[in-house]
Amino acid sequence: MALALTTAGLFLVAGGYRLHWLAVNGPGVGFALLTAFSIAVYNVVGKRLVREIDPWALLFWGFTFGAAILWGARSTGAHALPPVGWGLLICLALFPTLGSYGLYLVALKRMRAGHAALLSTLEPLLAAVWAAVVLGERPGPLQALGGVMVIGAAALIFRAQLRLRRDTH
């Protein structure tokens, strides 16, 4: 039920009902499949690693390794970014990115990988909320309904987690 609510809700939040936005091409499908595979590997490997390694240490080393790769592959125009742009990038890296991934790894340590993955789908909804608050973008009624569906799915997962904890204690 949570998976169905999440899928339908995110479809609405993203505006998937706007058929003129939909376009299928080879690279897009390829990147979508690669992304799905990467997320699956991240969930399975992450679940195994958080059993033995502190989630915050795992996050630190994972992001350090990723930053080193990106630094090596950076474009030649990256240095041309104004100081305000660099400040915004650093804020985005430290707070929403590191914070959300850190909390995700902590959740992964405490719950099943499938539940943690479904809860991580709150991110697009929160991005839409931030777009409304910061940029003044207003969601349409179907997007708002999708948001309610995603929150409902998260509530189902939390309820199942609470029931599981109660039954094991």
N, C-alpha and C positions, 0 to 999 in steps of 0.2 A: 504494500500500500504506500509506504514511504517513497519507494523508488518511482512508482507511477506518479505520485503527487509532485515529486521533485522534477521529474522529466517534463511533465506538462507545465508546471509552474515556471521552470526556466525557459521553456519555449515561449511562454507568454511574456516573461520579463524581457527577454531578448528581442521581442517583436517579431518572432518567427512567423506570425500570421500575416505579416506584410509580404505577400508573395513576390512583389517586385524587388525585395531585398535578396531573395534566394537565387543563387547562381551556383551551378555545379561545374567544376573544372578539375582537371587532373591534379595539379599541384595543391589545390585546396583540399581535395579528398585525401591526398597523400599526407599532408600536414595534419589533418584531423585524425587519421589513423595513427600516425606517429605520436601525436599528443596523447591519444587514448592509451596507447601502449606504454608510453612514458609514465603516465599517471598510475596505471596498473602496477608497473614495476615499483614506482615510488611507494605505493601503499603496501605491497607485499614485502619488499625489502625493508622499508621503514618499520613495519610491524615487528620484523625479526630483530632489527638493530636496536630498537628502543627497549628490548628486554634486557640487553646487556650494557648499553651505553646511555648515559643521561641525555634526554631529548635536547637540552640546550647545547650540550657539547657536540652532539650529532649535527645540530643546526649550524653551529659555528664552523665546524670543519667542512660541512657540505657547501656552505656559502663561500667560505674561503677558497675552496677548490674551484667553485663556479666562477668567482670573481677573477681568479688567476687565469682561467681559460678565456673569459671575456676580455680581460686586459690584453692578453696576447693577440686576440682577434679583433681588437677595436679598430674602428675606421680612422683614417687619417684626419677626418674633420672633427673628431670628438673634442679635441683641445679648443676648438673655436666656440664652444658653448660658453655663454656669459656666466659670471659668478652666481647670479640669481638662479640660472638653470641648474648649475651644479648643486646649489643648496637644495633646490626642489628634488633633484634626483637622490641626494643623500637622505632627505626626509622620507621620501617614498621607500627607499631601501631599508631604513632603520625601523620605521614604525609599522606601516601596513604590511610590508613584505616579511621582515624578520619576525614581527609580532605574530602575524597570522600563521606563518609556518611553524613557529615555536609552539604556539597553542595547539596547532594541529598535531604535532609530534607528541605533546603531552596527552592529548585526547587519544591518540593512537596507542599509547602505553596503557591507557585505562579502559579502552573499549575495543570491540571487534573492528577490524579494518573496514568492513563494509559500512558499519554505522559511522565511523569517522569520515569515510569518503563522502557519504551522503550529507553529513553535517557541513563538510567543506563547500557544498554547493550554496551555502548562504553567501559566499563571496560575491557572485554576480548580483545578488539582491542588494547586498551592502554597497556595491559599486554604484548601483542605480540610485540608492538612497543618497550617497555622497554627491552624485551628479545633481540631484535635486537640491540638496542643501548648498553646495558650493557653487555650482554653475547655474542654478536656477532652472534646470531642465525639469519639466513636469511629466510624470508618467501618465499614460493614458489609462482608461478604466481596465482594459485587458491586462496591461502590465501590472497594475495594482492587484488584480485578482491573482495573477501569477505569483506575486510576492506573498500574498496570503497563503497560497498553496505550498510554497516553499517553507514558510514558517510553520504551517500545519505538519508538513513532513518532519521537520526538525522536532516539533513537539511529540510526534509519535515515537521518534527515536529516543528522546529523553525519557519518555514514559516507559518504554521498553527497558531502557538501562536501569531506571529506578526500580522497576519490578524485578529485574534480574538480581540487583544488589540486595533487595529486600528478601528474595527467596533464598539467596545463598548465605544470609546471615542468620 
